[in-house]
Amino acid sequence: QGQLVESGGGLVQPGGSLRLSCAASRITFTIYTMGWYRQAPGKQRELVAAITSDGNTDFADSVKGRFTISRDNAKNTVYLQMNSLKPEDTAVYYCNARWKSLNYWGQGTQVTVSS
């Protein structure tokens, strides 16, 4: 059973930056597509960014140009660098690992953008 542990969330002012980390264990990390999702109160969970095993990336339109996703296969870790944060980025951010029918989630980390 795969395990994902997120860290790096917190409170930040509008325009600020945060970097989220997701450490994976008990999976063959290099073959998984890794993703970050978020869920705001009263809204559905949505994809923020994803990175495939060969490094191809995809982003939600709302974060393009502000967020980047990267992975360190030596550390079994995926990162989400979030810049120019807006109040509407406030949500619980979840890490996801997906390969064929296998799909794992982290416990989530809260990101709050507020002055």
C-alpha positions in Angstrom: 0.0 0.0 0.0 1.5 3.3 -1.1 1.9 6.1 1.3 2.1 9.8 0.5 2.9 12.5 3.1 2.5 16.2 2.2 4.1 19.1 3.9 4.7 22.8 3.4 1.2 24.3 3.7 0.4 27.3 5.8 -0.9 30.8 5.8 0.6 33.3 3.3 -0.4 36.8 2.1 -1.7 37.4 -1.4 1.2 37.6 -3.8 3.4 35.4 -1.6 4.9 32.0 -2.3 4.8 28.5 -0.8 6.4 25.2 -1.8 4.6 22.0 -1.1 6.4 18.7 -0.8 5.0 15.2 -1.1 7.2 12.3 0.0 6.2 8.9 -1.3 7.0 5.5 0.1 6.0 1.9 -0.6 5.6 2.5 -4.3 7.9 2.4 -7.3 8.0 6.1 -7.5 9.6 6.5 -10.9 6.8 4.9 -12.8 4.0 6.9 -11.3 2.3 10.0 -12.5 2.3 12.4 -9.6 -0.3 15.1 -9.2 -1.5 17.8 -6.9 -5.2 18.4 -6.4 -7.0 20.9 -4.2 -10.4 21.2 -2.7 -11.9 24.4 -1.4 -14.9 24.4 1.0 -18.1 23.6 -0.9 -16.3 22.8 -4.1 -15.2 19.6 -5.8 -11.6 18.4 -5.8 -9.8 19.6 -8.8 -6.5 18.9 -10.5 -3.9 21.6 -10.0 -0.8 20.1 -11.7 0.6 16.7 -12.7 3.9 15.4 -13.8 4.3 12.1 -15.6 7.1 9.5 -15.2 9.0 11.0 -18.1 8.6 14.6 -16.9 5.7 15.9 -18.9 3.6 18.4 -17.0 0.0 19.6 -17.1 -1.6 22.5 -15.2 -5.0 23.9 -14.5 -5.6 27.1 -16.4 -6.1 29.0 -13.2 -2.5 28.3 -12.1 -0.6 28.4 -15.4 2.3 30.8 -15.2 2.2 30.9 -11.4 2.7 27.2 -10.2 5.4 24.7 -11.2 5.6 21.0 -10.5 8.7 19.0 -10.3 9.9 15.6 -9.0 13.1 14.3 -7.5 13.1 10.6 -8.3 16.2 10.0 -6.0 14.2 11.3 -3.1 10.8 9.9 -4.1 9.4 13.4 -3.7 7.2 15.7 -5.8 7.0 19.4 -5.3 4.6 22.2 -6.1 6.0 25.6 -6.2 3.3 28.2 -5.9 4.0 31.8 -6.6 1.8 34.9 -6.9 -0.7 33.3 -4.6 -4.3 34.6 -4.6 -7.1 34.2 -2.1 -8.9 31.9 -4.5 -5.9 29.4 -4.1 -7.1 28.7 -0.6 -7.8 25.0 -0.3 -6.6 21.7 1.1 -4.0 20.5 -1.3 -3.7 16.7 -1.9 -0.9 14.7 -3.4 -1.8 11.9 -5.7 0.1 9.0 -7.2 -1.4 7.1 -10.2 -0.3 4.1 -12.2 -2.7 2.0 -14.2 -5.4 1.0 -11.7 -3.3 2.0 -8.7 -4.2 5.3 -7.2 -3.0 6.7 -3.8 -3.8 9.9 -1.9 -2.1 11.9 0.8 -3.9 13.2 3.8 -3.8 16.8 2.5 -2.2 20.1 3.6 -4.0 23.4 4.2 -3.0 26.4 2.2 -4.6 29.7 3.2 -4.0 32.9 1.2 -5.2 35.9 3.2 -4.0 39.3 4.4 
